[in-house]
Amino acid sequence: MVTMTTYPRRLHDLELLDKCSRERCVICLKLGCFPVYVRPRAELGDENFNLIPLCYQHSNEKKLVGWRTMAKKYLNVMFALETRGWRFGRGSKLVRD
C-alpha cells in the first residue's frame, strides 16, 4: 500500500509578483524582471518592501556577490533598498527600520 504525503502549498501574492515582473530592472531598466527578495521569502513573505525588480543578468549577479556589493556597485540598488526602508547594519546584514 502506498500512502501519499501532502505538503502545504506555498502561498504567493500573485498580484504583487505579477506587478513586480512588469516593472523595469532598477539597474539597467530592462523590462521583464524577476522579483528578487531582499530577505528570504520564508522570513518576510511577499511584501512590497521585500521585493526588488532585477533583470536576469543582475539577478544572477546579486546571487553571486550579495546585496552589499550590489549596493556599492550600483547606486540605484542602494536607492531602491533605502526607499523600501532597508539599511546595512553590523556585519553587512540588511535590517529594516
Stockholm file with secondary structure:
# STOCKHOLM 1.0

chainA/1-97         MVTMTTYPRRLHDLELLDKCSRERCVICLKLGCFPVYVRPRAELGDENFNLIPLCYQHSNEKKLVGWRTMAKKYLNVMFALETRGWRFGRGSKLVRD
#=GR chainA/1-97 SS CCCCCCCCCCCCCHHHHHHHHTSCCTTTCCSSCEEEESSCHHHHCSCGGGEEEECHHHHHHHHHHHHHHHHHHCHHHHHHHHHTTEEECGGGCEEEC
#=GC SS_cons        CCCCCCCCCCCCCHHHHHHHHTSCCTTTCCSSCEEEESSCHHHHCSCGGGEEEECHHHHHHHHHHHHHHHHHHCHHHHHHHHHTTEEECGGGCEEEC
//
